[in-house]
């Protein structure tokens, strides 16, 4: 039985998404009203196969939750947001393999996207996705190290890793590993 988690500040939207997911074969569907509650549920339960985030949430916008869920938990993530914001998020979402759907929700488009997105993980792709997830985890860990030991903000840490990689002719992963090795011995 497929498992999903809906994160929405709106009970109406959560009910609509629940109904749409039931029609797509999801039987175990949980809901969380905030990003913090969703993180707690993700770490306490088995990871859902699908996480649907209706932005904005009460305690955050939802993009960092989507990125965390995609990289740390390996869940497929659908981010629902306004059309004006969707265009800005496509580049970052592609990096984390997050599906973006513009609001208002078109039922048939939503169902088609869910089917296509869920079925997109074949075995060779899964290996590549897992490798990418591990790379993102190491880069995020290096960012956390820079934040902890050097007092960087997240954007500063991200920029520093990219600059180190470029200056030393390395990949971001190699630069991240070097940072981790330097500060966490």
N, C-alpha and C positions, 0 to 999 in steps of 0.2 A: 504494500500500500504506500503510495507516494505521500511524502510529508512536506508541508509548507508552513512558513511563518509570514504573517502579514503585519507590517508595522505602519500604523496610521493613527493620527490624532482624531480622525473623524470616524465615528461609529458607523455612519451611513456608507462611507467609502469602503470601510473594512468589510461590511456585510455584502456589498456588491462584489468585491474582489473574492470573498469567500464563495459566493454563488458561482462566479466564473471559474474558479479553481476546482470546485466540485464537479462542474460539467467537463473539466479536463482530466478527471480521474484522480484528483487529490482527495484522499480520505481523511487524513490526519492534518487538520489545519488549526494552528494556534494564532493568536493575535496579541500584539503588544501596542500600547498607546504611545510609547516613547522610545527613543534610541537607547537610553539606559536600560529600560526594561527588556528591550530586544537583546542587548548584549548579555544581560543576566540569563535570559532564556537560552541563548545560543551556547553559553558556556556550561549551563546546567543540564541541558538536554542533548540528545543526539542531534547532530546537525541536520537541518532540513535540506531537502534536495533543492528547494526553491525559497527564496526570500523576496517578498514584494514590499517595497518601501514607497509609501505615499508621502512625497515631500510637500511642504516643509513639515517637520515634526515640531512638537512643543518645545523640546529641549535642544534641538540642533536641526540643521537643514536635512541631513540624511546621507550626504555623499560620503562622509568619513565612515559612517556605519556600513554603507554599501561596499566601500573599499576594504574595510576590515573583514567583513563577512566573506568577501570573495577571496581575499588572500589568506586570512587566518583559519577560516573554517571550510573553505573549498566549496561553499554553496554557490549555486547559480543565483544571480541577483537581478531583479527587475526594478528599475527606479522610475517611478511615475512623477513627472514634473511638468510645469508649464512649458509651452512651446518656446517661449522667449529664453528660458533657461536651458532647455534641452540642447540647443545648438552649441552653447558654451561648454556643456559637459561631455559631448561626444568623444573628444580626444582623450580625456582622462578615463572615461568609461571603457573605451576600447582597450586601454592598457590593462585594465583589470577584468576584461571580458564581462562587463556589465551591460545589460540590455536596457536602453532608455525608451520609454513610451511616453508620448506627450499627453497631457490632460486637455480637455475632458476625455474620459475613457470611452473609446469606441469598442463595444463588446466583441464584434467579429474580429477587429484588428488585434485586440488583446488576446483572444483565444488563438489566433493564428501565430502571433509572436510567441506565446507560451509554448505551443506545440513545436515550433521550429527551434526555439531556444533550448528546450529540454532535450530534444532529440539530436542536438548538434554535437554531443560528446561521444564520438567513436573512440575506440581503444587507442589508436596512434595519436589522435588529438589529445586524449586524456593524458598520455605520457608528456606531451609537450606542455599542456596546461599545468600539470603538476610541477614540471621543471620551472615553469614561469612563476608559479605560486611560491615555490621555494626561493627563487631569486628575489621576488618581491618581499618575502619575509626577511631575508638577510639584509636587504636594503633598508627596510623599515627598522630592523634591529640596529643597524648602523646609525640611522637617524636618531633613534632613542639614545644611543651611546653619546652622540654629539650633543644632544639636548641635555643629557644628564651631566656629562663631564665638562662641556665647554659652554653651556648655557645658551645654546642656539635655539631659535624658534624652529618649527617644522619647515617652513619655507627656506630658512637659512641653511638648515641641515641638508635639505634636498639639493639646493644650489651648490653647496660645498662638495657633496658627493659627485655631482655632475662635473664640476670644475676639476676635481681631483682626477676623475676618469679621463677627462679631455687632456689635461696637462701631462699626465703620465702615460697617455696612449693605452688606456686600459678600458675594460668594460665597466659599467657601473657596479656590477657584481664584484669584480676584482677589487675595485676601490672600496666597496663596502666591507669586504672580508679583511682588507688591510686595516681599515679603521677599527673594526671589531678586535682584531689581533693586537693592535696598538694599545687600546684603552682597557680591554678586558682580558687580562692575562691570568 
